[in-house]
Amino acid sequence: MTKESEAPRVDKGSSTATWHADEQLLARYVQGDLHGALARSLEAHLPDCPQCRNGLAGLLNAARLAHNRRVVLTSASLPPPGWPERMLSAVGLPDHLARLLVLTPSLRRSWLLATVLVLGVAVGTAQVLSPLSGVRGAAVFGLTAGSAMRLLPFLVVVPLLPLAGVAAAFSRRLDPMHDLAVAAPMSGVRLFFLRAGAVLVTSLVPALFAALLLPGPSWLPAVLLLPTSAVSVMTLAASTALDPAVAAVGAGACWLALVCGLGVALGSPAVAFGYLGQIVAGIILVVGAGVLVARRGQLELGWAR
Amino acid sequence: MKRPSAPRPLADKGDGTAHDVGPPCVVRVAGLSRRYGATVALDRVDLCLSPGVTGLLGPNGAGKTTLLSILATVASPDAGHCSVLGFDPEHTAERVEIRRRLGFLPQELGYHRHFKVAEFLDYMAILKEILDRGQRRAEVARVLALADLEAVAGKRIRSLSGGTRRRVGIAQALLGQPELLVLDEPTAGLDPELRLRFRELLSSLPGSPAVVLSTHQVDDVAAVCQHVVVLLAGQVRFTGSPTELAFLAEGRVWVADERDPAAELAWRGADGRWRHIGENRSGRMEPVAPTVEDGYLCLAGRNAVGGDDGAHEPGSRGAR
């Protein structure tokens, strides 16, 4: 820091003023490095000294030019945004949010490809298998137990996709910038919801499209929506107390137990998607959302996790 | 060498008294402990860090990184209390306030593989809540100039040398003009010239932020730090100025033409003579003025060469 006791350097010029500030002193003034008595004395001197004012004007321009040049060069060093970022900006998202979203660890191209692959396999399985005639059980929304069995891989996998995405979005292993992000103020609830939202959208949209390719009834995407949302919100609510990865594994295990348990008890896994299943999913969704809102302050990366 | 009047070495073990480096405290920790499985990383650490530059010295595994991670709100302690810039990191809202005023350089700088230097800094600026694009670019340009990285702004980070990558890490810590800089081994991998530039940078930072840095380079501490903390096996063993640390070795540094086999630590200097640290058992050695490194070696010497912790309690002179 500048020593305030430092005496101004004096140039003996031809002007009527008794002293002139040299270029170094003026430069420090321009940069805001001059404080206290020295700055005040220069400011008192300037109105009466055209020579120093001229010197200052020249420096001001030079400093601004240098600053502008640096900013322009920095902007030129930034690579142009990719298509996902441009798309997000096109729908009106501020550029910083678009940037944060595209850098969610579980939104990498490899992750999205894996999602498509898993869904493809589930859809393919349903297409290849024919309805199982030997299965008895309640029909749900006109979907027989036999048809439900061939859709089982798909029905089970879809709610698990966003869970895996959530776990990956907050994983120290998958995010090389985890520690840096944690120590930044954006790492709290905002970043959490941004990433979680991005994961849900990028898992649910392909899943719902894939559901349309299934041999089952056309309303299949609709019955998947509520259970999938419920399991996802349950994961996020549990993340207010647990590590998101642990919460995701727990919620996934609950989901598998529920589908398999109901399937065994009532004869058809489709029951999990029937009226009863939808009501239970609705309750879980509401309770989970309530917990999430009430405890949102606890949602963040790092610290006590 | 001017003899300091009151060296303040050594942690008393667990009496709960903070070791004041000099008020007011930017960072205050009391009874801070942290374990990783069976390993005790920090053992009831009490500290009060003043404004200015504080250097954290200690061998590998002494707990430096754990302490800095806790100060940077990346890790939480198992026990004890911590106050950073007057805020309590245990409280969510206060933790965010700390992060708004913090610049953190972790030991390992993480980045996405495809990141270019300016792109990385731009992303970090977003995480530091500099949301306006124009402001962000001006801030990125500012830290690029400060860390002398303008020439590599458009290069991929992974293509840079270790030293340049370290400077990228330092640059991101400076984003947003933080009030507190927590730097974990900022000079690791820097060549002597770059270390000198780092010292210049640290001395000329606008706003004079408080700095806590860990290092293995004792000469960095002697050159830029007003305060030194020595951590050994998770405990604070010294707090004070570099001069006071050097004073710990007063009367315990000797030179001789031959190595004294009984000496605790000895090495041959550039002048070809042997420098010994410890007692002058042979009585044939000449005393010399100690350096900061001598003081540190007096405390940590046997740790550094693999000796047991209990065998090197600092000597009676100047230690207590």
Chai-1 contact restraints between the chains, C-beta under 6 A:
chainA,res_idxA,chainB,res_idxB,connection_type,confidence,min_distance_angstrom,max_distance_angstrom,comment,restraint_id
A,M1,B,S208,contact,1.0,0.0,6.0,A-B,restraint_1
A,R70,B,A141,contact,1.0,0.0,6.0,A-B,restraint_2
A,R70,B,A145,contact,1.0,0.0,6.0,A-B,restraint_3
A,V71,B,R137,contact,1.0,0.0,6.0,A-B,restraint_4
A,V71,B,A138,contact,1.0,0.0,6.0,A-B,restraint_5
A,V71,B,A141,contact,1.0,0.0,6.0,A-B,restraint_6
A,T74,B,A118,contact,1.0,0.0,6.0,A-B,restraint_7
A,T74,B,R137,contact,1.0,0.0,6.0,A-B,restraint_8
A,T74,B,V140,contact,1.0,0.0,6.0,A-B,restraint_9
A,T74,B,A141,contact,1.0,0.0,6.0,A-B,restraint_10
A,S75,B,R137,contact,1.0,0.0,6.0,A-B,restraint_11
A,S77,B,A118,contact,1.0,0.0,6.0,A-B,restraint_12
A,S77,B,A153,contact,1.0,0.0,6.0,A-B,restraint_13
A,S77,B,G154,contact,1.0,0.0,6.0,A-B,restraint_14
A,L78,B,A118,contact,1.0,0.0,6.0,A-B,restraint_15
A,L78,B,E119,contact,1.0,0.0,6.0,A-B,restraint_16
A,L78,B,D122,contact,1.0,0.0,6.0,A-B,restraint_17
A,P79,B,E119,contact,1.0,0.0,6.0,A-B,restraint_18
A,D95,B,R133,contact,1.0,0.0,6.0,A-B,restraint_19
A,H96,B,I126,contact,1.0,0.0,6.0,A-B,restraint_20
A,H96,B,L131,contact,1.0,0.0,6.0,A-B,restraint_21
A,R99,B,I126,contact,1.0,0.0,6.0,A-B,restraint_22
A,P176,B,G110,contact,1.0,0.0,6.0,A-B,restraint_23
A,M177,B,G110,contact,1.0,0.0,6.0,A-B,restraint_24
A,D179,B,V74,contact,1.0,0.0,6.0,A-B,restraint_25
A,D179,B,P106,contact,1.0,0.0,6.0,A-B,restraint_26
A,A181,B,L127,contact,1.0,0.0,6.0,A-B,restraint_27
A,V182,B,V74,contact,1.0,0.0,6.0,A-B,restraint_28
A,A183,B,A72,contact,1.0,0.0,6.0,A-B,restraint_29
A,A183,B,V74,contact,1.0,0.0,6.0,A-B,restraint_30
A,A183,B,F104,contact,1.0,0.0,6.0,A-B,restraint_31
A,A184,B,R99,contact,1.0,0.0,6.0,A-B,restraint_32
A,A184,B,L127,contact,1.0,0.0,6.0,A-B,restraint_33
A,A184,B,K128,contact,1.0,0.0,6.0,A-B,restraint_34
A,P185,B,V96,contact,1.0,0.0,6.0,A-B,restraint_35
A,P185,B,R99,contact,1.0,0.0,6.0,A-B,restraint_36
A,P185,B,R100,contact,1.0,0.0,6.0,A-B,restraint_37
A,P185,B,E129,contact,1.0,0.0,6.0,A-B,restraint_38
A,M186,B,L127,contact,1.0,0.0,6.0,A-B,restraint_39
A,M186,B,E129,contact,1.0,0.0,6.0,A-B,restraint_40
A,G188,B,V96,contact,1.0,0.0,6.0,A-B,restraint_41
A,G297,B,T92,contact,1.0,0.0,6.0,A-B,restraint_42
A,G302,B,V74,contact,1.0,0.0,6.0,A-B,restraint_43
A,W303,B,S76,contact,1.0,0.0,6.0,A-B,restraint_44
A,A304,B,S76,contact,1.0,0.0,6.0,A-B,restraint_45
